[in-house]
Amino acid sequence: MSPPPPPTGPAPRASTGPDVLLRTISTGGTIGVKVVMASGLVSEALGLRPFAPTAANALGRALMGALLIAVGSAADDADEANVESVQLQFRGDGPLGSMTAIADSRARVRGTVQHPATDCVLADGAPDIARAVGMGPLNVVRHRPRWRSPYTGTVPLVSGEVAGDLTLYLSESEQTPSAMGLGVALGRGGEDVGACGFLVQALPGATDEELSQVEQNVANLPGLARMLEDRLDADMLIDRLLDGLGTRERHAMAPCFHCPCTRERAVRTLALLERFELEELVAEDRSQEIVCEFCGRAYDVQPDEMRPLIAEASSRGGA
């Protein structure tokens, strides 16, 4: 399968309804489809810190891409030990810098970009995601608590458009013929956000005729951002993607932006400092602000909280 063209089109006029991630397979059981409507969670993520339109669009795509890969990957995610996490690391050489999105099989996701003020535009004023991301490696890290070590797959960034690069990863690194589409539309001032995406994958036993049909269905889709303006919903998108192939039961999840940062984790990040740096902060009775790169929450770590870290550094023989 080949990915659809980059989504284009006007900003949405209104909300696309509650966020949902819907997944199903074709009647014959040979084509898998996941669709995500994520206007709410993308809007929440973008509201935590200032983002220029291009950086906002790129991050929104990455968040949805991570969700589409992560959800449905674990056989039994009711058990926390089976909850799989998927981390996307875009390491392009464009002005956006690095971009990271982390999702799990319970449809929780968070993400960040290195330079959120990046704003590259095309001649028609649309965001130039490809130039903002640039070329370099895309690393995808899968992990479950019971695994001895994470699985990491790496492919080159060939488009910078996010969806095309993730399609390449799935097709080459995981050997699963796939097509992904991701669309984000921002209203004036970024206040009105529309976001949706899909992932279509060939399953064992798929015939040439079925693959041809689903490829044609993907090719016939207009830009996702334009479809958002037409009040697209998840069921409508699945119907179009599996037109002529039928669908089995559809399973819905509620995706959400979720950052697990805590004060304890913030304090632990200071363990990366040299012992003399910690001693200096404590001696001068200076606090240290730690800001979460994903949600922007700030933690003011006090000198008393740093003293145990000094003791740990001493026990390790730190300088």
N, C-alpha and C positions, 0 to 999 in steps of 0.2 A: 504494500500500500504506500501511497505517497501522501505527504501532508497537504492540507488545503493552503491556499494563498493566505498571506497575512491579513487579519481582519481590518477592515476600514469602515468608515461610515460616521454619521453624526452621533452626538452624545444622546443618551436616553432621555426621554421626556419625563419618565416617572420610574418609580421603583419597580423591579421585576418580581416582587413578591418575596416570601421568606426563602432563606438559603436552603438548598437541598442538594444532596448528591444521590443520584438515582443510577442503579446499575441493573443490567439484565443481559440475557443472551438471546440469540435468534431462535426461532422455533426449532431449527435443526440442531441447535447446540454447538454451532461451529463459529459463530461470530459473537464476541463479547463487546458490550458497549457500557461506558460510564459517562454520565453527564453531570456537570456541576453548575449550579446557579449560586453565585457567591458575591452578589453585590453588597450584602450586609457586612460580611467578614472582611472583604477588601476595603470597604469604606472605613471600618473600624481600624484596620491596620494602618491605613493612610492618615487617619486622624490622630495617631499617637505622636507623630513628629511631622515637621514640614517636609513636603516632597514636591519637587518640580514635576510637571506633567509627565515628562518622559520617564523619569525614575519611578513615578507612581505607576505608570502603565506597565513597565517592566516587572516591578515587584508583584503587581497583581497577577500577571501571567505566571510568574514563578510559583506563587502560592497555590494557584489552582493546579498547575502542573504537578506539584508535589502531592497534592491531595489525590489526583487521579491515579497516580502511580501507587500510592500507599494504601488506599482503601481497597479492601478485598484481597490484599496480599497475604493476610494471616488466616490460618484455618479456623482459629478460635480465639478471637481477641477479647472474649469475656474474661479470660485469665490474663492478668497483667503480664505474666511471664511470656505470653504469646503475642503481645502487642508489638508489631513491627514498626520501626521508624524508618523513614526515607529522607535522606538529606541531599539536596541538590546544591552543588557548589559551582557557580559560573565564574570562571577565572579569566574573563576576557581582558584585552588590552585597551578597551574603549574608556571614555571618560567616566563611565558609571563605576568603574572599578569592580571589585568582587561583589557577587550577589549570592545570598544563601536563603534557601527555603527548607524548612523541616516540617514534615507531616507524619502522622502515624495512622495506623489502620482503624483508629476510632474517629477519624476525620477531624483531628485537631492539627492546626498548622500555625506556624509563625515564620517570619522572614525579615531580612534586612538587606540594605545595599550600602556599599562603602561611601558613595558620594550621592546623597539624596537630592542635592541641588542640581544634578545633571539634567539639562533640557536640550536635546537635539531634535530638530524638526526637519521634515522633508519640505519640498517646494510648495506642497499644498497645505502645509501647516500641520500635517499629521505627525505624531511622534516617530522619530527615527530610532527604533529600538535596536536595529542591527548595528548602527554606528555607535550607539551608546554602550552596548555590550562589547562589541569588537570580537576579535578572534583570540583563541586560546583553548584551554582544556575545559571540559565539563566533567566533573566528578559526581557520581551518584553512589551514595553509601547507604546500604541496607543493613539493618541490625535488629536482632531480637535479644531480649535479656538472656535467654538460654543458649544463645550461640556462643561458641568459643571466641570468635572474632567476627567483626563486620565483614560484609562483602562489598568491595568497591569496584565499580566499573568506570572506565574513562574513555571518552570519545572526544574528538576535536569539535569545537564550535564551528559549524559550517555556515550558519545563517545569522546567528545572533538574535533570531526572532523568538527564541525560547521554545515554542511548540515544535518547530522543525528540528531543533537540536535534541529535544527529548525524544522525538520520533526516531532519530538516528540512533540514540542510545538504546532504546527498546528493541529496535530491529537488529542492531549489530551486537550489542553487549549481551542482551538477554534472548536473542534469537527469536523474537516474537514480531512478526510483521504487524505494523501498527500505523495508525494515523491519529494525530492529535491536533485539535484546534483550540485556541485560547483567544478570547476577546475581552478587552477592557475599554469602556467608554467613560470619559469624564466630562461633566458639565462645566460651565463657567466657574472658575475659582475652585474646581475640584469638589464642589459640594454635592453634586448629583453623580453617583457612581453606578455604573452597570458593569457586571462581570459574569462571564459564563465560559464554559469550556467543555470539551468532550474528548474521549479516548476510545478508539475503535481498534480491536485486536482480533487477528485470526487465531482461532483455536484449532487443536488437532482435528483433522478430518475435513477441514474447509475445502470445498471444491473450487475449481477455477471459475465456475459460473457464479458462485456465491461471492467470491472475492471481487469479481468484475462488477457485480451488482452493488456491493457496498462501496467500492471505489467510485462508481458513478454517483452514488448518493452523496458521498463526501464532496465530490467535484461540483455537484449541483447546488451546494449550500451557498447562499450569499455570505458576505462578511458577517461574522458573529456580532460585531458592534452594531451593524445595521439591523440584524435580527432582534437585538435587544430593544431597539426603538419600536419594533412591532410587537412588543409585549410577549416575547418568547417565553415559554415555560419548559421545564425539563421533559415532560411527556411529549410535547410537540417536537422537541429536538430528537428524542429517541425515535419517534415515529418516522421522521425524515431520514435518519441514519439507517434504519432497518426497513425502509420501504421495500416491499417485495420479498422480504425475508421473514416477516412475522417476529413476534417477541413472546418470550415466556414471562413468568412472574417478575415484577419489578420490585427491587429492594431499595428502600429509602433510608438515608442517614442525614443528620443535621450537622453540616460542617461548621466549625467555629474557629476563630482566632484564639489561640491559647498560648500563653507564655508561662513556663513553670519557674520563672526566676523567684528567688526568695532572698531574704536578708542573709541567711546562712551561706547561700551560694555566693552572694556578693562579697562577704567577708573572706571566703575561701579564695577568691581571685587575687587577694592581696598576698597570698602565699607565694605568688610568682615573683614578688619583690625580693631583692637581696636583704639579708638580715640587717645590714647596717642602715638600709633605707627605712625599714620598719622601726629600728631603734631610734632613728632620728625623729620620725613622726611622733613616737611615744614620748621621747624626751622633751620635745617642743609642744606637747599636748595638742597636736594638730589632728583633726579628723580628716578623713579621705572620702570624697564622693565617688561612688561607683554607679555608673549609669548603664542599665541593660541595653544592649545594642538592638534587641528585638522589640521591646515594648516602650523603651524610653524611661522606665521607672528609675528613680534615683534613690540610692541608699547612702546615708551619711554614716560611715563607719567610724566609731569612736576609738580613741587610743586604748581603752580597756579591752576592746574586742581584738586588738592587734597583738596584745601581749602573749596569748597562747601561740600565735604564729611565730613569734620570736623564739619561744621555747622549742617549737617543732624544728625550726631552722637550726637551732643549736644542737639538737639531738641528731640531726642529719649531717652535722659538721659543716653547715653553711658558713660562708664568709661574713 
